Amino acid sequence: PSFKKPANWNAIVQDCIRAKNALGLDICAFDVLVQGSTEGRERTNPEWLICESCSAASHGTITSERYITEINKLVLQKYNAR
């Protein structure tokens, strides 16, 4: 509930997808540092840094749901490729 998506969230997600593909992983999570607000104003295009990839990220409810969804997609993709 306290998470505030940065204005450039989609660009950060795309960068993470490129990093996942570069690592050759099917599924993973990333720790990302995002530049914060300044003088009480949100930045319109904050800088970010991917600092770690996690192939087994800690699981809360949302993470578990996402992993289940993605694993199901991967299984169907592999099954349909036969």
C-alpha positions as CSV (number, residue, x, y, z in Angstrom):
1,P,0.0,0.0,0.0
2,S,2.8,2.4,0.6
3,F,4.5,1.7,-2.7
4,K,4.4,4.7,-5.1
5,K,5.0,3.7,-8.7
6,P,7.5,6.1,-10.4
7,A,6.3,8.1,-13.4
8,N,8.5,6.0,-15.7
9,W,7.5,2.6,-14.3
10,N,7.0,1.1,-17.8
11,A,10.5,2.0,-18.8
12,I,11.9,0.4,-15.7
13,V,9.9,-2.8,-16.4
14,Q,11.2,-2.9,-20.0
15,D,14.7,-2.6,-18.7
16,C,14.2,-5.4,-16.3
17,I,12.8,-7.6,-19.1
18,R,15.9,-6.9,-21.1
19,A,18.1,-7.8,-18.1
20,K,16.1,-11.1,-17.6
21,N,16.6,-12.0,-21.2
22,A,20.3,-11.1,-21.1
23,L,20.7,-13.4,-18.1
24,G,18.9,-16.2,-20.0
25,L,16.3,-16.6,-17.3
26,D,12.7,-17.7,-17.8
27,I,11.5,-16.0,-14.5
28,C,13.1,-13.8,-11.9
29,A,12.7,-10.7,-9.8
30,F,14.9,-7.6,-9.6
31,D,15.9,-5.2,-6.9
32,V,15.8,-1.7,-8.4
33,L,16.9,1.5,-6.8
34,V,14.9,4.5,-8.0
35,Q,15.8,8.2,-7.6
36,G,13.4,9.7,-5.0
37,S,11.5,12.9,-5.0
38,T,13.1,16.3,-4.4
39,E,11.8,19.1,-2.3
40,G,8.5,17.3,-1.9
41,R,8.0,17.1,-5.7
42,E,7.8,13.8,-7.6
43,R,10.4,13.5,-10.4
44,T,8.8,13.0,-13.8
45,N,11.7,10.8,-15.1
46,P,13.7,9.5,-12.1
47,E,16.9,7.6,-12.8
48,W,17.1,3.9,-11.8
49,L,19.6,1.2,-11.3
50,I,19.0,-2.6,-11.3
51,C,21.2,-3.7,-8.4
52,E,20.4,-7.4,-8.2
53,S,18.5,-10.3,-9.9
54,C,16.8,-12.8,-7.8
55,S,15.8,-16.2,-9.2
56,A,14.1,-17.1,-5.9
57,A,12.7,-13.8,-4.6
58,S,11.0,-13.8,-1.2
59,H,7.4,-14.6,-1.5
60,G,4.5,-12.5,-0.2
61,T,1.0,-13.0,-1.5
62,I,1.5,-10.8,-4.6
63,T,4.8,-12.4,-5.5
64,S,3.3,-15.9,-5.1
65,E,0.4,-15.0,-7.4
66,R,2.7,-13.6,-10.0
67,Y,5.0,-16.7,-9.9
68,I,2.1,-19.1,-10.3
69,T,0.8,-17.1,-13.3
70,E,4.2,-17.0,-15.0
71,I,5.0,-20.6,-14.2
72,N,1.7,-21.7,-15.8
73,K,2.5,-19.6,-18.9
74,L,5.9,-21.2,-19.1
75,V,4.5,-24.7,-18.8
76,L,1.9,-24.0,-21.5
77,Q,4.5,-22.5,-23.8
78,K,6.8,-25.5,-23.4
79,Y,3.9,-27.9,-23.8
80,N,2.6,-26.2,-27.0
81,A,6.1,-26.1,-28.5
82,R,6.1,-29.9,-28.8
